[in-house]
Amino acid sequence: MQCIMIPVYVVTGLLGSGKTTLINLELRERKKLGSTEIISFETGNTEFIKSPLSIEPDDIEENLPRVVQQIQDYISSTTPKEIWVEWNGMFSFQQLERIFFSSILKEFCHLERVIYTAKSNSITSMIQALGDRIVSQLYSADYIMLYASDTTQTKAVKKLLQSYNPECSILINPTEKDIHNRLSQPLWPWSLYGIVAILTLYILLVTVFRHSISYSIHQVLAIASGIIFEGIPFLLLGTIISSAITLLVPDRWLMRYLKADSIKSYGIAIGSGLVLPICDCATIPMFNALLKRGIPQHIGLLFMLASPIMNPIALLATYYAFPDTPQVILARIIGGMLIACMVALTFKWKPHQLPTITNNLPQPKEYQYGSPNQEGNKKKIFLLHIEREFSQLLIYFSAAAFTLALFQVWIKPTFFSGSLDVATPIANALLLVLAFLFSLCSTSDAIIGRSLSNLFPISAVLGFLWLGPMIDIKNVYMLRQYISTSFILRLVITISIITYIMTLLFQFLFNV
C-alpha cells in the first residue's frame, strides 16, 4: 500500500454544467496527464481526454462495497499521483464521502479540493427540486464555478449560493487561466504565508544585520510580532469554543425563552454570552436563525450585540490585558450592556422592514450536515471550522497589529507630542473608526486595546472595546449574507452614535 496520500479533486454539479470540460482543461494546464487518473460517476456527452474509470450510478446506492473495491483495484494498477473525480450531481455529497472515507480508501486518499459547477439559469430551480442533495454539495465546495448567460440574475444567484456556503469562492464565467490559478493556490491563504515569512525574515535580519537596520523598523516588527504572539492563544481559544458551540449546541433552547417580549427574554439575551462563550463571528448566523424562527428583531439584536461583550473568554482577556485596572472590565460589561440595550430598543420602537422569503428553496440553517459516520464526520467538520475561522481571523489580527505598530512608531511621534491625556471628541471618534476597521474578535480585542492605551485615554479605548465586538467591517461582510444593506447601515450608524455618546459620558463622569 502507498505511503504518500493521493490528493483527490472532486468536480461535482448537474449534468451539462461543464464538469468534464473543466477537468479536461485543468489536466491540460497542469501537464500531469501521465500521473493523473480520472474516476467518473456519470455518463455525459463530453469525452474525457483520458479514459476514466466509470462507475455505474446504480452501484452508488445498491453496492457501495463493490464501488470501493473497484476504486482500490484501479488505484493499485495505475498508481496515480493525483485523482480527479466527476461526481454525479444527483447524489448527495455524503455518499461520495462514504466511498473515500471508507476504511480502505481513507488510508491512501484524501479529498484535496471540491469544485461545484453550475449554470445560473437553472441552479435555483434545481435546488428547489433536489433540496439537500444539491445543498450538501454546495456546503462542501471550496469553489463554485458559476456560468451565467443572463448577467441580470447573476448577483441574486451568487448571493443564494453564498448563503449555503459563505466561505467558498465563487468564480463567475471563469477562464481557463482563472480556474488554473485558483486551483493552484495553497489551501492556506497567501497572506498567512506572508505573515510567517515577514516574521521569519525579521528574525533572520535581526540576527545577521542587527546593526544595519533602522531602529524604527526594529520597533515596528517587534511590537507587531509581540501583539500577534500574545493574542494568538486567546484567538485560538475563542475559535475552538465558538466552533464547539456553533456546531454542537442546538439553538432550540434559545428559541424557547426568547420568543416573548418580556424582561425575562431581555435578561436571557444579555446573559447568553456567559452560558454560550461565543465571539461576534458566531453570533451572526445565530442572529439570522433567531429572526427566521420568529424571534422579535430587537431581542435577536440584543443577543447578537451583548453576547460577545459578556463572553467570559473576552472578560478574561480584558483582565489579562489590564491587570492593574480592573475597572476596565467592569466598565466594558456595564457600558456594553447599556449600548446593546439602547440599540435594541431603537429597533423595538421602529422595527426595520426585512424582506420576506417568497420561494420554497431550502434555507441554509435548515440543512443539517450528516453521514453514516457521524462521530468522525463531526470531528472533521469541527477541525475544518476551527482552521478556516482561525486562519481568517489571524489575517485580520496581524493586519491590525502591524497597523498599530506603524501608528505607534511613526505616526504618533509625528502628529502627537505626547499621549492624548484628554478624551477629546476627535480621540474618541478616531478609535471608533479604528474599531470598525481593525477590530478582530471579542476574545482578542483587549490585547489591541492595551497597546492603544499608551496613545489614547481610557474612555477612547473603552469605545474601541465596546464597538469592536458589536460591529466591524468583518461583521458587516458576514451580515451582508443574510440582511439587507439598509438594515446594516442603520445598525452601524446607531451603534456608532450611541457608543460615541457613551465614551463622552464616561469621560465626563470619571475624567479619564
NUFIZA-521115 format. One record per residue (C-alpha): residue in three letters; x, y, z. Coordinates in steps of 0.1 Angstrom, whole numbers, padded with zeros to 4 digits, always signed. Each point is the difference from the previous one (the first is absolute). Layout:
! residues N
ALAXYZ
...
//
This chain:
! residues 512
MET+0000+0000+0000
GLN+0012+0035-0008
CYS+0016+0022+0027
ILE-0008+0033-0016
MET-0036+0012+0001
ILE-0015+0006-0035
PRO-0018+0033-0004
VAL-0035-0004-0013
TYR-0016+0030-0019
VAL-0038-0003-0001
VAL-0020+0018-0027
THR-0037-0002+0006
GLY-0031+0015-0015
LEU-0030-0009-0021
LEU+0002-0016-0034
GLY+0010+0026-0027
SER+0015+0025+0025
GLY+0035-0004-0014
LYS+0017-0025+0023
THR+0017-0021-0027
THR+0012+0032-0018
LEU+0014+0014+0032
ILE+0020-0032+0007
ASN+0013-0002-0035
LEU+0011+0037+0000
GLU+0017-0003+0034
LEU+0018-0032-0009
ARG+0014+0017-0031
GLU+0012+0030+0020
ARG+0016-0022+0028
LYS+0019-0021-0025
LYS-0003-0031+0022
LEU-0021-0022-0022
GLY+0023-0030+0003
SER-0001+0000+0038
THR-0037+0009+0004
GLU-0030-0022-0001
ILE-0037+0008-0004
ILE-0030-0016+0017
SER-0034+0008-0014
PHE-0033-0008+0017
GLU-0022+0011-0029
THR-0001-0002-0038
GLY-0001+0034-0018
ASN+0001+0011-0036
THR+0036+0013+0002
GLU+0029-0025-0001
PHE+0030+0002+0023
ILE+0035+0005-0014
LYS+0010-0031+0018
SER-0021-0032+0005
PRO-0015+0001+0035
LEU-0012-0027+0024
SER-0037+0001-0005
ILE-0022-0008+0030
GLU-0037-0009-0006
PRO-0023+0024+0019
ASP-0022-0029+0011
ASP+0030-0015+0019
ILE+0003+0032+0021
GLU-0032-0009+0019
GLU-0002-0037-0005
ASN+0035-0014+0002
LEU+0023+0024+0018
PRO+0027-0026+0010
ARG+0003-0009-0037
VAL+0007+0037-0009
VAL+0026+0002+0027
GLN+0017-0032-0012
GLN-0001+0012-0036
ILE+0018+0032+0009
GLN+0025-0018+0022
ASP+0009-0024-0029
TYR+0002+0029-0024
ILE+0024+0020+0022
SER+0021-0031+0006
SER+0004-0007-0037
THR+0006+0036-0011
THR+0019+0015+0031
PRO-0011+0036-0007
LYS+0015+0031+0016
GLU-0033+0018-0003
ILE-0036-0009-0005
TRP-0029+0020-0015
VAL-0035-0010+0007
GLU-0031+0009-0020
TRP-0028-0004+0025
ASN-0036-0005-0009
GLY-0019+0031+0010
MET-0032-0020+0007
PHE+0016-0016+0030
SER+0008+0016+0033
PHE+0036+0008+0009
GLN-0002-0023+0031
GLN-0003-0029-0024
LEU+0034+0009-0015
GLU+0015+0003+0035
ARG-0013-0035+0008
ILE+0023-0012-0028
PHE+0031+0020+0006
PHE-0002+0000+0038
SER-0005-0038+0000
SER+0025-0020+0020
ILE+0018-0011-0031
LEU+0003+0032-0021
LYS+0005+0025+0029
GLU+0035-0016+0006
PHE+0014+0014-0033
CYS-0024+0025-0014
HIS-0010+0035+0013
LEU-0025+0025-0014
GLU+0022+0029-0011
ARG-0026+0024-0016
VAL-0037-0001-0008
ILE-0011+0021-0030
TYR-0037+0005-0008
THR-0011+0010-0035
ALA-0033+0016-0006
LYS-0020+0019-0026
SER-0017+0031+0013
ASN-0032-0005-0021
SER-0008-0034+0016
ILE+0017-0003+0034
THR-0028+0017+0020
SER-0027-0022-0014
MET+0022-0031+0005
ILE+0007+0009+0036
GLN-0038+0002+0006
ALA-0005-0034-0018
LEU+0029-0020+0015
GLY+0003+0017+0034
ASP+0027-0014+0023
ARG+0017-0020-0027
ILE+0012+0032-0016
VAL+0003+0019+0032
SER+0024-0026+0014
GLN+0023+0005-0031
LEU-0002+0038+0004
TYR+0007-0003+0037
SER+0032-0020-0007
ALA+0013+0020-0029
ASP+0032+0019+0001
TYR-0007+0017-0033
ILE-0032+0006-0020
MET+0004+0006-0037
LEU-0031+0019-0011
TYR-0007+0002-0037
ALA-0024+0028-0007
SER-0016+0007-0034
ASP-0024+0026+0015
THR+0020+0024+0021
THR-0031+0018+0014
GLN-0006-0029+0024
THR+0037-0007+0008
LYS+0001+0021+0032
ALA-0032-0016+0015
VAL+0013-0035-0009
LYS+0034+0007+0015
LYS-0016+0012+0032
LEU-0021-0031+0002
LEU+0030-0023-0004
GLN+0020+0019+0025
SER-0029-0004+0025
TYR+0007-0037+0000
ASN+0038+0003+0002
PRO+0012+0035+0009
GLU+0036-0012+0002
CYS+0003-0013-0036
SER+0013+0020-0029
ILE-0024+0006-0029
LEU+0015+0006-0035
ILE-0024+0013-0026
ASN+0007-0010-0036
PRO+0036-0009+0009
THR+0026-0004-0027
GLU+0024-0030-0002
LYS+0027+0022+0016
ASP-0023+0011+0028
ILE-0009-0036+0009
HIS+0036-0012-0002
ASN+0014+0029+0021
ARG-0027-0005+0027
LEU+0005-0038+0002
SER+0037+0005+0001
GLN-0001+0022+0031
PRO+0009-0016+0034
LEU-0027-0009+0024
TRP+0011+0026+0024
PRO-0005+0036-0012
TRP+0032+0015-0014
SER-0002+0027+0026
LEU+0006-0025+0027
TYR+0032-0010-0017
GLY+0008+0037-0002
ILE-0004+0004+0037
VAL+0023-0030+0007
ALA+0025+0012-0026
ILE+0002+0036+0014
LEU+0005-0012+0036
THR+0026-0026-0011
LEU+0018+0026-0021
TYR+0000+0024+0029
ILE+0016-0026+0023
LEU+0027-0007-0027
LEU+0007+0036-0006
VAL+0002+0008+0037
THR+0025-0028+0004
VAL+0022+0008-0030
PHE-0004+0037-0006
ARG-0012+0014+0033
HIS+0024+0030-0001
SER-0009+0009-0036
ILE-0038+0002+0003
SER-0018+0031+0011
TYR-0011-0001+0037
SER-0035+0011-0010
ILE-0004-0031-0022
HIS+0012-0021+0030
GLN-0027+0017+0021
VAL-0028-0006-0025
LEU+0007-0037-0005
ALA+0007-0006+0037
ILE-0033+0017+0010
ALA-0020-0017-0027
SER+0014-0035+0007
GLY-0005+0005+0037
ILE-0037+0009-0004
ILE-0005-0030-0024
PHE+0017-0026+0022
GLU-0018+0014+0031
GLY-0034+0000-0016
ILE+0002-0034-0018
PRO-0009-0021+0032
PHE-0031+0020+0005
LEU-0009+0000-0036
LEU+0004-0038-0002
LEU-0018-0007+0032
GLY-0029+0022-0011
THR-0001-0017-0034
ILE+0000-0035+0016
ILE-0028+0008+0024
SER-0021+0019-0025
SER+0003-0029-0025
ALA-0010-0025+0026
ILE-0031+0021+0010
THR-0009+0008-0036
LEU+0002-0037-0012
LEU-0009-0020+0031
VAL-0025+0021+0020
PRO-0035+0003-0015
ASP-0017+0034+0001
ARG-0035-0014+0007
TRP+0003+0008+0037
LEU+0006+0037-0008
MET-0032-0001-0021
ARG-0020-0013+0029
TYR+0008+0030+0022
LEU+0005+0029-0024
LYS-0033+0000-0019
ALA-0019+0022+0024
ASP+0008+0037+0004
SER+0006+0000+0038
ILE+0025+0009+0026
LYS+0009-0037+0002
SER+0008-0001-0037
TYR+0022+0032+0003
GLY+0019-0016+0029
ILE+0006-0032-0019
ALA+0011+0018-0031
ILE+0025+0021+0020
GLY+0013-0029+0021
SER+0003-0025-0028
GLY+0036+0009-0004
LEU+0009-0014+0034
VAL-0017-0033-0009
LEU+0011-0001-0036
PRO+0035+0014-0001
ILE-0001+0009-0037
CYS+0017+0028-0019
ASP-0017+0025-0022
CYS+0007-0021-0031
ALA-0021-0029+0014
THR-0030+0022+0011
ILE-0007+0013-0035
PRO-0013-0033-0015
MET-0018-0006+0033
PHE-0017+0034-0003
ASN-0011-0009-0035
ALA-0015-0033+0013
LEU-0018+0019+0028
LEU-0017+0023-0025
LYS-0010-0029-0022
ARG-0016-0018+0030
GLY-0021+0031+0008
ILE+0020+0015+0029
PRO-0007+0038+0003
GLN+0025+0020-0020
HIS+0012+0020+0030
ILE+0004-0031+0022
GLY+0021-0016-0027
LEU+0021+0031-0002
LEU+0005+0002+0037
PHE+0012-0036+0000
MET+0024+0007-0029
LEU+0015+0032+0015
ALA+0001-0010+0037
SER+0013-0036-0003
PRO+0036+0010-0011
ILE+0002+0026+0027
MET-0010-0025+0027
ASN+0023-0027-0014
PRO+0020-0014+0030
ILE+0030-0005-0022
ALA-0002+0036-0011
LEU-0002+0011+0036
LEU+0030-0022+0009
ALA+0020+0015-0029
THR-0010+0035+0012
TYR+0012-0008+0035
TYR+0032-0014-0014
ALA+0005+0032-0021
PHE-0008+0024+0029
PRO+0010-0018+0032
ASP+0007+0033+0018
THR-0033+0016-0009
PRO-0028-0025+0007
GLN-0025+0029-0004
VAL+0005-0004-0038
ILE-0017-0034+0002
LEU-0030+0013+0019
ALA-0003+0030-0023
ARG+0001-0023-0030
ILE-0028-0021+0014
ILE-0023+0028+0012
GLY+0006+0023-0030
GLY-0003-0029-0025
MET-0033-0011+0015
LEU-0014+0035+0000
ILE+0010+0006-0036
ALA-0015-0033-0011
CYS-0032+0007+0018
MET-0004+0035-0015
VAL+0008-0012-0035
ALA-0026-0028+0004
LEU-0026+0024+0013
THR+0003+0023-0030
PHE-0008-0031-0022
LYS-0030-0008+0023
TRP-0014+0035-0003
LYS+0004+0000-0037
PRO+0006-0035-0014
HIS+0019-0002-0033
GLN-0020-0015-0029
LEU+0018-0032-0010
PRO-0008-0017-0034
THR-0021-0031+0004
ILE+0009-0033-0017
THR-0024-0007-0029
ASN+0015-0033-0014
ASN+0001-0036+0012
LEU+0037-0003-0001
PRO+0017-0019+0029
GLN+0014+0025+0023
PRO+0037-0001+0011
LYS-0007-0006+0037
GLU-0025-0028-0008
TYR+0027-0021-0015
GLN+0016-0023+0026
TYR+0033-0017-0011
GLY+0000-0037+0007
SER+0014-0033-0011
PRO+0001-0036+0011
ASN+0033+0007+0018
GLN-0014+0027+0023
GLU+0028+0000+0026
GLY+0029+0002-0025
ASN-0020+0024-0021
LYS-0006+0024+0029
LYS+0037-0001+0008
LYS+0009+0009-0036
ILE-0025+0029-0002
PHE+0010+0013+0034
LEU+0037+0001-0009
LEU-0007+0015-0034
HIS-0022+0027+0016
ILE+0029+0008+0024
GLU+0025+0001-0028
ARG-0020+0023-0022
GLU-0011+0024+0027
PHE+0034+0002+0017
SER+0018+0005-0033
GLN-0024+0028-0010
LEU+0002+0017+0034
LEU+0037-0003+0001
ILE+0003+0020-0032
TYR-0021+0028+0014
PHE+0018-0001+0033
SER+0034+0002-0016
ALA-0010+0029-0022
ALA-0013+0019+0030
ALA+0031-0008+0020
PHE+0023+0014-0028
THR-0022+0030-0004
LEU+0001+0008+0037
ALA+0038-0005+0000
LEU+0004+0025-0028
PHE-0023+0024+0017
GLN+0019-0003+0033
VAL+0035+0003-0015
TRP-0004+0025-0029
ILE-0034+0017+0000
LYS-0004+0007+0037
PRO+0034+0018+0004
THR-0006+0020-0031
PHE-0035+0013+0008
PHE-0001-0002+0038
SER+0026+0015+0023
GLY-0012-0024+0028
SER-0028-0023+0009
LEU-0035+0013-0003
ASP-0007+0007+0036
VAL-0033+0018-0006
ALA-0029-0020-0014
THR-0008+0024-0029
PRO-0028-0008-0024
ILE+0026-0005-0027
ALA+0018-0027+0020
ASN-0032-0018+0008
ALA-0012+0001-0036
LEU+0034-0011-0013
LEU-0001-0032+0021
LEU-0035-0008-0011
VAL+0012+0001-0036
LEU+0029-0022+0009
ALA-0023-0024+0018
PHE-0022-0003-0031
LEU+0030-0005-0023
PHE+0023-0021+0022
SER-0020-0017+0027
LEU+0005-0037-0003
CYS-0018-0021+0026
SER-0014+0007+0034
THR+0024-0026+0015
SER+0031+0019-0012
ASP-0009+0037-0004
ALA+0012+0007+0035
ILE+0036-0007-0010
ILE-0003+0026-0027
GLY-0017+0023+0025
ARG+0029-0002+0024
SER+0024+0013-0027
LEU-0024+0028-0008
SER-0002+0010+0037
ASN+0036+0014-0004
LEU-0013+0025-0026
PHE-0036+0007+0009
PRO-0019+0006+0032
ILE-0020-0029+0016
SER-0034+0014-0011
ALA+0011-0002-0036
VAL+0015-0035+0005
LEU-0033-0011+0015
GLY-0018+0013-0031
PHE+0023-0023-0020
LEU-0009-0030+0023
TRP-0037+0008-0001
LEU-0005+0006-0037
GLY+0024-0027-0014
PRO-0018-0031+0012
MET-0034+0014-0010
ILE+0007+0012-0036
ASP+0031+0001-0021
ILE+0009-0004-0037
LYS+0002-0038+0004
ASN-0034-0002+0016
VAL-0015+0023-0027
TYR+0012-0025-0027
MET-0015-0029+0019
LEU-0033+0018+0006
ARG-0002+0009-0037
GLN-0005-0037-0007
TYR-0033+0001+0020
ILE-0013+0035+0004
SER-0007+0030-0023
THR+0025+0028-0004
SER-0025+0025+0014
PHE-0003-0020+0032
ILE+0038-0002+0004
LEU+0005+0037-0007
ARG-0026+0009+0027
LEU+0016-0024+0024
VAL+0036+0014-0006
ILE-0012+0036+0004
THR-0021-0007+0032
ILE+0028-0020+0017
SER+0026+0027-0009
ILE-0020+0029+0013
ILE-0010-0016+0032
THR+0035-0013+0007
TYR+0014+0034-0007
ILE-0024+0017+0024
MET+0009-0027+0026
THR+0037+0008-0003
LEU-0006+0037+0005
LEU-0023-0008+0030
PHE+0027-0023+0015
GLN+0026+0027-0004
PHE-0022+0027+0015
LEU-0009-0021+0031
PHE+0034-0015+0007
ASN+0023+0025-0017
VAL+0022-0027-0016
//
